[in-house]
Amino acid sequence: MSITALPARTVQAIGSTQVLTDSASLVKELIDNALDAQATSITVEISYNTLDIIQVRDNGHGIAPVDRPMVCKRHCTSKIKDLDDLAKIGGASLGFRGEALASAAEMSGSLVVTTRILGETTAVSLK
């Protein structure tokens, strides 16, 4: 499924007061994304102060070129398209609100997502 913006009704219905509050919550969200991308290998690198570097690498399916402009945009997700999809997602995905990467980008000011899909010879960095 492609990454798209959720309708306002859906955003309001699934809105959450939970935000990324610390480095651990960010790492958890990034690992959830890797698992949702069917990664079988995940490595995490965190600097001693847990602020300078938080890097999660995985071998998941990557982000398709057509979806890359939507990365790190609020309420944009590939997991659901509308409120009705919530009934179908049960257990199929660890995250679906389209908030984690957007929040991380806002908090860090320097988030970089590097991705490559099968068939691409080099990865692309999205800033």
Disulfide bonds with the S-S distance in Angstrom:
none
